[in-house]
Amino acid sequence: MKILVTGGCGFIGSNFVIAQITHTDNQILNLDKLTYAGNLENLQSIEGNTNYQFIEGDICDGELASDTLSDFQPDAIVHFAAESHVDRSIDGPMTFVETNVIGTATLLNASMKYWQNNSEKIKDKFRFLHVSTDEVYGSLGDDGFFTESTPYDPSSPYSASKASSDHLVRAWHRTYGFPTLITNCSNNYGPYQFPEKLIPLMIANCVDEKPLPVYGEGLNVRDWLYVTDHCDAIYTVLQKGELGDTYNIGGHNEIKNIDIVNTICATLDELKPRSNGISYSELITYVTDRPGHDFRYAIDASKIKNDLGWIPKETFETGIRKTIQWYLDNEQWWRRIQDGTYNQERLGRNV
């Protein structure tokens, strides 16, 4: 296959591109704007590979999107490109509307014209896979799970922008017959995640012996999905998914935020003990909660299991240990980010 990947220099996108180049013969063209979270360093391991190309560009640029599609002639698009951090969306919502809503609409429009005007061979196998989030469903109480039919109820500017883009993708399928697929995933973690997110932030702060900021009482619950499992699920949906369908992707790991932080502390106590002999958990600091903080997310991933045969390979215990070890082994990677655009400061306080 020839696959156009948007946002392939970001966290999940770069893991997907690496997996494709490492484990398949597919040709990948990576279109990325290189915002603060897009990092070419993530893809150093595949630089020079003849099946990989990179173009710097913005999905909001319709002419660039059309020219790229015309030149590359992809069999599929996997659309990761998005602003993705809830706290940043609270501080600056319009960037999220621009990229996630307008950018997705622009890409859909260019892709549909490419699809309509192409050969029957391309038209028959073409797929547009839109990568989304479980946050579009809103917040759960103590019970229940998100299914593919759960009504949308987004809480933050980020989740509202992703809900909007999901609706656009569905509209292009229903109105024009455009061959789309949507995946809604739970919280990802693993290598190359920008250190504003919970797990890499806590690891980096532990290494620097900085306070570990936990929102509220740390009782918010998320389902955690190791990033390579997510990438495998996306490729499974791309190959086998029913056109027009949505697939929830979860890791079967519902965990409270405070338990995540305590697990990181305990693992680092073993792998990189503090010189004073005191546990990293001493650094936990409870801070004012995020505005509109959803209480619980939990994915029912039975559809992708039953229909497509996909299940995650990593448990949280195996995945978190791999993740912590990766950040210890690649300290220079996150140090360069820390010295550049982000210094682990608190975002999204709505002030």
Stockholm file with secondary structure:
# STOCKHOLM 1.0

chainA/1-351         MKILVTGGCGFIGSNFVIAQITHTDNQILNLDKLTYAGNLENLQSIEGNTNYQFIEGDICDGELASDTLSDFQPDAIVHFAAESHVDRSIDGPMTFVETNVIGTATLLNASMKYWQNNSEKIKDKFRFLHVSTDEVYGSLGDDGFFTESTPYDPSSPYSASKASSDHLVRAWHRTYGFPTLITNCSNNYGPYQFPEKLIPLMIANCVDEKPLPVYGEGLNVRDWLYVTDHCDAIYTVLQKGELGDTYNIGGHNEIKNIDIVNTICATLDELKPRSNGISYSELITYVTDRPGHDFRYAIDASKIKNDLGWIPKETFETGIRKTIQWYLDNEQWWRRIQDGTYNQERLGRNV
#=GR chainA/1-351 SS CEEEEETTTSHHHHHHHHHHHHHCCCEEEEEECCCTTCCGGGGGGGTTCTTEEEEECCTTCHHHHHHHHHHHCCSEEEECCCCCCHHHHHHCHHHHIIIIIIIHHHHHHHHHHHHHTSCHHHHHHCEEEEEEEGGGGCCBCSSCCBCTTCCCCCCSHHHHHHHHHHHHHHHHHHHHCCCEEEEEECEEESTTCCTTSHHHHHHHHHHHTCCEEEETTSCCEEEEEEHHHHHHHHHHHHHHCCTTCEEEECCSCEEEHHHHHHHHHHHHHHHSCCTTCCCGGGGEEEECCCTTCCCBCCBCCHHHHHHHCCCCCCCHHHHHHHHHHHHHHTHHHHHHHHHHTCCSCCCCCCC
#=GC SS_cons         CEEEEETTTSHHHHHHHHHHHHHCCCEEEEEECCCTTCCGGGGGGGTTCTTEEEEECCTTCHHHHHHHHHHHCCSEEEECCCCCCHHHHHHCHHHHIIIIIIIHHHHHHHHHHHHHTSCHHHHHHCEEEEEEEGGGGCCBCSSCCBCTTCCCCCCSHHHHHHHHHHHHHHHHHHHHCCCEEEEEECEEESTTCCTTSHHHHHHHHHHHTCCEEEETTSCCEEEEEEHHHHHHHHHHHHHHCCTTCEEEECCSCEEEHHHHHHHHHHHHHHHSCCTTCCCGGGGEEEECCCTTCCCBCCBCCHHHHHHHCCCCCCCHHHHHHHHHHHHHHTHHHHHHHHHHTCCSCCCCCCC
//
